[in-house]
């Protein structure tokens, strides 16, 4: 059951190419899974969980992921994106960041306010990651006297029902249905001994305090500390009690009597962030003067307006960016990345979302401008519909009204079986003819020993398989896990719009239809589509809370359709790559909070072979400073006998002055040296960026 979701997005990129990644953090959501509190992190594109470190508990969590939207690329420098976490009385999360490098290594960092236990795996959708917090809000079973053993045994069978009751109380507390929350927690405390007594007592005190019943809350907090003097809950309650007492001691001005009215209508919250970053790059080629190749100012704004009623929540979100390139003196106008309003009615079991949003299921393969509706027919069956226009990633400033689509989908939950099936059907047009007519399904399976996700997408109009995806994770032992991934898809994905690829005589499908029949246009689209297959497998082993070793092998093969020597003729071209990757992660080498990563990658492609060495250290100092040191060395042999050595050291400094201001600066240098059968001159580049983010 969803409890809170927030969006804060800003992007910090270092290197020559901008933007560095299509993959972005989009959301942080707090949910409850079978009575266990959890964090679900949403991304703009599909992701695969690989490993995490430390294995079980810590103040920070490092999660390695993979995404088809972020393959190894040589034209992209390291990047970092960060989100502040929403405030919550149970989840002690401070912030989440996503970082990537030109080797294709993606890492998600979670920073907590205190040490927590966690379990990490795939999320409920293909673009999410889930972090379970089994000890947050759940305490050890209360000791039961022998004469109550039979009662305790019976309660154990009803544990799931008790968890649901507790969750309803938390939900009422968050929506400020305070009297209802008080009634629920009081009911739980009146039951025979069970493992949620500690939580119910703490939350009853919170509900009383928020309801203005300070004396009741004070008595409950004192009672809690008498019963449970130790544990993470005791620290929270001690702080609440101290704040309550100090607040009562402070002198306050006399206020006029105010008539107490029952709370009605909506409660409003507005928050967001503003970020500005400046990027600088200057290259030097042997025998030539230095050249300024990058001087760019990036501005970003995110804004959330949240309205909450008793059973209704409306969340409005806006995220946009704009930049000015001082080198070319070109200003890119404001680009809206996301802008939508989401409506949820828990009483009616109805939800809707309208605007520019990410399509994470139902056959929608990217962002779209439109409407998505959902209705729970039962606890295990949800019906969904969506309609709109896909977003053109090359021109996000316009709406593609010539490509309308409509889709129907469902979500069938297997409940305790851990199996979810999500069938869908989607029909999309382009300039009046079929662009895509897809049927398919997603499959999810969750188990303590692992999980898997599968997706099949078949185009009925072309009678062709567009996508088949299977990925999973198997926890062999407590410290050892395996991951695997098989991805087959058309390359590019099959749409009638592909008929415009390499077309010189038409700018739209409507133009082509003036020259050719519909069947001929569809044949052109098929001729321009190849295929891509990726197979990967990996293993990670944690030797302790401090050391982890991870290895991975990836084999990828593509068939492209390219222009032949003869004008207007298309030919096939094959390409393949093999990557071997080994990574060692060590915590607490320099201080109690630092993380060191050492990696080696072997790349075998059709045009070059390369051996890469990567080293980095993430070093927090005190509560405000964080240093990221990184170095990379590449030894490449290109076809034709050319040899190349590349070195790239960099250092990034973060300073968090308070909860609202975050300053960042990075400086790096890139050095290329050619040898062997090469005619290329040596090359070097100085790059830097600096900026700030203000949360309001």
Buried (B, 14 or more C-beta within 10 A) or exposed (E): EBBBBBBBBBBBBBBBBBEBBEBBBBBBBBBBBEBBBBBBBBBBBBBBBBBBBBBBEBBBBBBBBBBBBBBBBEEBBBBBBBBBBBEBBBBBBBBBBBBBBBBBBBBBBBBBEEEBEBBBBBBBBBBBBBBBBBBBBBBEBBEBEEEEEEBBEEBEEEBEEBBBBBBBBBBBBBBBBBEBBBBBBEEBBEBEBBBBBBBBBBBBBBBBBBBEBBEBBBEBBEBBBEEBEEEBBBEBBBEBBEEBEEEEEEEEEEEEEEEEEEEEEEEEEEBBBBBBBBBBBBBBBEEEEEEEEBBBBBBBBBBBBBBBBBEBBBBBBBBBBBBBBBEEEEEEEEEBBBBBBBBBBBEEBBBBBBBBBBBBBBBBBBBBBBBBBBBBEEEEEBEBBBBBBBBBEEEBEEBBEBBBBBBBBBBBBEEEEEBBBBBBBBBBBBBEBBBBBBBBBBBBBBBEEBBBBBBBBBBEBBEEBBBBBBBBBBBEEEBEBBBBBBBBBBBBBBBBBBBBBEBEEBEBBEBBBEEBEBEEBBEBBBEBBBBBBBBBBBBBBBEEBBBBBBBBBBBBBBBBBEEEEEEEEBEEEEBEBBBBBBBBBBBBEBEEBBBBBBBBBBBEBEEBBBBBBBBBBBBBEEEEEBBBBBBBBBEBBBEEEBBBBBBBBBBBBBEBEEEEEBBBBBBBEBBBBBEEEBEBEBBBBBBBBBBBBEBE
